[in-house]
């Protein structure tokens, strides 16, 4: 690839998707189906809402901001991988 790589090709999600795709360039169907079923459980959703509210109010600690950022990155990764999985169905 050229030096003009975009974030969509260099993100954690894109790199991980390439690992899963292997030489075929496609996600295995069972993996794609499983990925489409993945979601955060209720306790994680509640925690994300709590962290977001604390952040909006300006009262989040550094550790809470890091935790919120981790949830955001994982959510972005999941969304990207699920988008890829939808193409494989």
C-alpha positions in Angstrom: 0.0 0.0 0.0 1.1 3.6 -0.5 2.0 6.1 2.2 -1.5 7.6 1.8 -3.1 4.9 4.0 -6.4 6.1 5.5 -7.6 5.5 9.0 -10.1 3.1 7.6 -7.3 0.8 6.5 -5.0 1.3 9.6 -7.5 1.2 12.4 -7.5 -1.6 14.9 -10.7 -2.9 13.4 -9.3 -2.9 9.9 -6.1 -4.7 11.0 -8.1 -7.3 13.0 -10.5 -7.9 10.1 -7.5 -8.6 7.8 -6.3 -11.2 10.3 -9.7 -12.9 10.3 -10.1 -12.7 6.6 -6.8 -14.6 5.9 -5.9 -15.3 2.3 -9.5 -15.4 1.1 -10.2 -11.7 1.8 -13.5 -12.7 3.4 -14.6 -13.3 6.9 -15.6 -16.9 7.5 -19.5 -17.1 7.5 -19.7 -18.6 11.0 -17.5 -15.7 12.4 -19.6 -13.1 10.5 -22.8 -14.5 11.9 -21.4 -14.6 15.4 -20.1 -11.0 15.1 -23.5 -9.7 14.1 -25.0 -11.1 17.4 -22.4 -9.4 19.6 -23.5 -6.6 21.8 -22.7 -5.0 25.1 -24.5 -6.5 28.1 -26.9 -4.4 30.2 -24.3 -3.7 32.9 -21.8 -2.4 30.4 -24.5 -0.2 28.8 -25.4 1.2 32.2 -21.8 1.9 33.0 -21.2 3.7 29.7 -24.3 5.9 30.4 -23.0 6.6 33.9 -19.5 7.5 32.7 -20.9 9.7 29.9 -23.1 11.6 32.4 -20.2 12.1 34.7 -18.1 13.4 31.8 -20.9 15.8 30.6 -21.2 17.1 34.2 -17.4 17.6 34.3 -17.0 15.3 37.3 -15.3 12.3 35.6 -11.9 11.2 37.0 -8.9 10.4 34.8 -9.6 6.7 35.4 -13.2 7.1 34.4 -12.3 9.0 31.3 -9.9 6.3 30.3 -12.6 3.7 30.9 -15.1 5.7 28.8 -12.5 6.0 26.0 -12.0 2.2 26.1 -15.7 1.6 25.8 -15.8 4.0 22.8 -12.9 2.3 21.1 -14.4 -1.1 21.6 -17.8 0.1 20.4 -16.1 1.6 17.3 -14.3 -1.7 16.7 -17.5 -3.7 17.1 -19.4 -1.4 14.7 -16.6 -1.6 12.1 -16.4 -5.4 12.3 -20.2 -5.8 12.2 -20.3 -3.6 9.1 -17.7 -5.9 7.5 -19.7 -9.0 8.6 -22.9 -7.6 7.0 -21.1 -7.6 3.7 -20.3 -11.3 4.1 -23.8 -12.5 4.8 
